[in-house]
């Protein structure tokens, strides 16, 4: 299960990097290839969305201790994809009238204009920042997931310790109950023996007294 999710995540990361590069190129693409590039980006965005849906389906069958961390990662991916789609829409609208190149030959002849160069540099920097943000977010998610796993393991260990302690306490209660019954039995037996001894002593004293009494009378 985890390996399959990781495979989908790798495909998604590669696709997001491709989409980001294509969006960066959209601002300076000539008219002859801009429509095709827009269609390619749209298709890639749909594929990225399908990958996220597939990951979400796999998460439903994941173990409960892993489900929360995986869901957080998918949420981060969805936010990043939404941001890219918004950037794509913005670039598509702005580039609709910004590019005056009819073909690749015209583009090569005219060369990069200052504004196109600036946009290319800006998009390259944005691509680099996006990659770093993805890596940092992925690292934080992994650390959070590992921390959650350790906490769950600690809680499980503490639960087992508490259960063992409870079993020992219950066993001690049983042993104390047995000891209490034995002590009560011994005390009752000792009391009975004392009563018997006292009775025997009383009978002995009465017998001696009567014996002396009758001896004196005779």
C-alpha positions as semicolon CSV with decimal commas, in nm:
position;residue;x (nm);y (nm);z (nm)
1;X;0,000;0,000;0,000
2;X;0,269;0,256;0,101
3;X;0,489;0,166;-0,199
4;X;0,197;0,222;-0,437
5;X;0,122;0,562;-0,283
6;X;0,489;0,659;-0,305
7;X;0,492;0,559;-0,674
8;X;0,189;0,781;-0,739
9;X;0,359;1,064;-0,546
10;X;0,672;1,036;-0,761
11;X;0,462;1,049;-1,077
12;X;0,275;1,350;-0,940
13;X;0,597;1,537;-0,848
14;X;0,744;1,479;-1,193
15;X;0,420;1,593;-1,357
16;X;0,403;1,908;-1,141
17;X;0,761;1,997;-1,237
18;X;0,670;1,951;-1,605
19;X;0,358;2,167;-1,570
20;X;0,555;2,442;-1,396
21;X;0,816;2,444;-1,676
22;X;0,545;2,452;-1,942
23;X;0,367;2,743;-1,773
24;X;0,699;2,930;-1,762
25;X;0,743;2,878;-2,136
26;X;0,385;2,982;-2,215
27;X;0,462;3,353;-2,170
28;X;0,718;3,352;-2,451
29;X;0,573;3,080;-2,676
30;X;0,500;3,185;-3,039
31;X;0,141;3,186;-3,162
32;X;0,196;2,877;-3,374
33;X;0,272;2,661;-3,070
34;X;0,088;2,845;-2,790
35;X;-0,247;2,672;-2,841
36;X;-0,084;2,331;-2,849
37;X;0,111;2,414;-2,534
38;X;-0,208;2,529;-2,359
39;X;-0,378;2,202;-2,450
40;X;-0,078;2,005;-2,320
41;X;-0,079;2,192;-1,989
42;X;-0,454;2,138;-1,953
43;X;-0,411;1,765;-2,014
44;X;-0,126;1,745;-1,764
45;X;-0,332;1,928;-1,499
46;X;-0,615;1,681;-1,549
47;X;-0,370;1,393;-1,518
48;X;-0,230;1,542;-1,196
49;X;-0,584;1,571;-1,058
50;X;-0,650;1,205;-1,146
51;X;-0,330;1,104;-0,967
52;X;-0,444;1,286;-0,653
53;X;-0,782;1,112;-0,672
54;X;-0,607;0,777;-0,707
55;X;-0,388;0,853;-0,405
56;X;-0,698;0,947;-0,204
57;X;-0,858;0,613;-0,292
58;X;-0,549;0,425;-0,179
59;X;-0,541;0,620;0,149
60;X;-0,889;0,491;0,238
61;X;-0,745;0,139;0,264
62;X;-0,430;0,248;0,448
63;X;-0,375;0,157;0,818
64;X;-0,532;0,409;1,059
65;X;-0,194;0,517;1,199
66;X;-0,076;0,616;0,847
67;X;-0,401;0,762;0,715
68;X;-0,369;1,101;0,884
69;X;-0,017;1,171;0,758
70;X;-0,104;1,062;0,403
71;X;-0,416;1,280;0,402
72;X;-0,208;1,583;0,506
73;X;0,031;1,519;0,219
74;X;-0,256;1,499;-0,030
75;X;-0,392;1,829;0,105
76;X;-0,054;1,992;0,040
77;X;-0,052;1,850;-0,314
78;X;-0,403;1,980;-0,380
79;X;-0,308;2,330;-0,265
80;X;-0,001;2,328;-0,491
81;X;-0,201;2,203;-0,793
82;X;-0,465;2,470;-0,737
83;X;-0,195;2,737;-0,724
84;X;-0,046;2,611;-1,051
85;X;-0,387;2,609;-1,218
86;X;-0,443;2,968;-1,109
87;X;-0,099;3,061;-1,244
88;X;-0,179;2,879;-1,568
89;X;-0,505;3,071;-1,608
90;X;-0,327;3,399;-1,541
91;X;-0,047;3,326;-1,790
92;X;-0,294;3,200;-2,051
93;X;-0,500;3,517;-2,032
94;X;-0,199;3,749;-2,029
95;X;-0,019;3,566;-2,310
96;X;-0,325;3,568;-2,538
97;X;-0,236;3,915;-2,660
98;X;0,121;3,946;-2,542
99;X;0,295;3,727;-2,800
100;X;0,330;3,869;-3,153
101;X;0,540;3,584;-3,292
102;X;0,365;3,406;-3,579
103;X;0,612;3,113;-3,594
104;X;0,928;2,973;-3,442
105;X;1,129;3,130;-3,728
106;X;0,996;3,475;-3,642
107;X;1,073;3,408;-3,279
108;X;1,432;3,312;-3,363
109;X;1,479;3,611;-3,591
110;X;1,343;3,867;-3,346
111;X;1,501;3,705;-3,039
112;X;1,415;3,760;-2,679
113;X;1,273;4,096;-2,594
114;X;1,345;4,248;-2,257
115;X;0,996;4,184;-2,127
116;X;1,005;3,820;-2,241
117;X;1,345;3,773;-2,080
118;X;1,217;3,919;-1,755
119;X;0,913;3,690;-1,757
120;X;1,129;3,388;-1,832
121;X;1,362;3,471;-1,544
122;X;1,069;3,534;-1,312
123;X;0,907;3,204;-1,405
124;X;1,238;3,019;-1,368
125;X;1,279;3,162;-1,019
126;X;0,918;3,073;-0,942
127;X;0,982;2,718;-1,063
128;X;1,285;2,692;-0,836
129;X;1,092;2,828;-0,539
130;X;0,805;2,590;-0,610
131;X;1,042;2,294;-0,618
132;X;1,195;2,401;-0,288
133;X;0,852;2,450;-0,133
134;X;0,744;2,105;-0,248
135;X;1,059;1,947;-0,107
136;X;1,026;2,136;0,221
137;X;0,655;2,052;0,251
138;X;0,722;1,688;0,172
139;X;1,000;1,677;0,432
140;X;0,776;1,835;0,696
141;X;0,497;1,589;0,616
142;X;0,737;1,296;0,649
143;X;0,870;1,429;0,980
144;X;0,516;1,482;1,108
145;X;0,417;1,133;1,001
146;X;0,725;0,983;1,170
147;X;0,653;1,182;1,486
148;X;0,292;1,065;1,486
149;X;0,403;0,704;1,440
150;X;0,645;0,734;1,733
151;X;0,375;0,888;1,951
152;X;0,135;0,606;1,865
153;X;0,403;0,349;1,946
154;X;0,474;0,519;2,280
155;X;0,104;0,528;2,361
156;X;0,073;0,161;2,272
157;X;0,367;0,076;2,497
158;X;0,222;0,282;2,782
159;X;-0,115;0,115;2,735
160;X;0,044;-0,229;2,762
161;X;0,231;-0,119;3,075
162;X;-0,090;0,013;3,232
163;X;-0,273;-0,309;3,146
164;X;0,004;-0,519;3,303
165;X;0,001;-0,298;3,614
166;X;-0,376;-0,332;3,636
167;X;-0,345;-0,710;3,611
168;X;-0,087;-0,708;3,890
169;X;-0,312;-0,492;4,108
170;X;-0,606;-0,725;4,049
171;X;-0,388;-1,024;4,133
172;X;-0,267;-0,852;4,450
173;X;-0,630;-0,781;4,545
174;X;-0,709;-1,149;4,506
175;X;-0,405;-1,249;4,714
176;X;-0,492;-0,991;4,981
177;X;-0,848;-1,127;4,993
178;X;-0,718;-1,479;5,044
179;X;-0,474;-1,359;5,313
180;X;-0,752;-1,168;5,486
181;X;-0,974;-1,477;5,494
182;X;-0,688;-1,689;5,629
183;X;-0,615;-1,433;5,904
184;X;-0,982;-1,417;5,998
185;X;-0,996;-1,794;6,017
186;X;-0,682;-1,806;6,234
187;X;-0,819;-1,536;6,466
188;X;-1,149;-1,720;6,506
189;X;-0,967;-2,045;6,572
190;X;-0,742;-1,877;6,827
191;X;-1,046;-1,722;6,996
192;X;-1,219;-2,061;7,012
193;X;-0,908;-2,220;7,161
194;X;-0,890;-1,946;7,425
195;X;-1,256;-1,998;7,511
196;X;-1,204;-2,373;7,538
197;X;-0,896;-2,324;7,757
198;X;-1,085;-2,079;7,973
199;X;-1,370;-2,329;8,007
200;X;-1,134;-2,613;8,092
201;X;-0,959;-2,393;8,348
202;X;-1,289;-2,296;8,503
203;X;-1,400;-2,659;8,526
204;X;-1,065;-2,752;8,677
205;X;-1,090;-2,475;8,937
206;X;-1,447;-2,576;9,025
207;X;-1,348;-2,940;9,054
208;X;-1,053;-2,859;9,283
209;X;-1,268;-2,631;9,490
210;X;-1,539;-2,894;9,532
211;X;-1,279;-3,157;9,613
212;X;-1,127;-2,941;9,885
213;X;-1,470;-2,849;10,016
214;X;-1,583;-3,209;10,052
215;X;-1,247;-3,311;10,201
216;X;-1,277;-3,046;10,471
217;X;-1,635;-3,146;10,558
218;X;-1,539;-3,509;10,605
